[in-house]
Amino acid sequence: MTKPTYGHTTSGQRIDDELIEELAREAEAGHDVEEIVARRGKRGRPALGSAPSTVESVRLDPGLKERLTRRAEDEGVAVSEVIRAALRQHLESR
């Protein structure tokens, strides 16, 4: 006989009666808040610096966009990284 399954966790673990009982025992024993926080993964995009980043928009003509995309592919990086590097270089040249 197959055990009933109630779905899966985000990590792919089957939710069955055993897991539910294990989680209930853990809850009854009390939770260590620090341990729970440590279990959580970091969410969102990785930080680019010491402060939150902003998003800026620029308009690109099709030729410039094509060159930008090709450069990013050649370097194996994201388009945004090519833009950041070019902007840094431009600002430091003055």
Stockholm file with secondary structure:
# STOCKHOLM 1.0

chainA/1-94         MTKPTYGHTTSGQRIDDELIEELAREAEAGHDVEEIVARRGKRGRPALGSAPSTVESVRLDPGLKERLTRRAEDEGVAVSEVIRAALRQHLESR
#=GR chainA/1-94 SS CCCCEEEECTTSCEEEHHHHHHHHHHHHHCCCHHHHHHHSCCCSSCCSSSSCCCCCCCCCCHHHHHHHHHHHHHHTSCHHHHHHHHHHHHHHTC
#=GC SS_cons        CCCCEEEECTTSCEEEHHHHHHHHHHHHHCCCHHHHHHHSCCCSSCCSSSSCCCCCCCCCCHHHHHHHHHHHHHHTSCHHHHHHHHHHHHHHTC
//
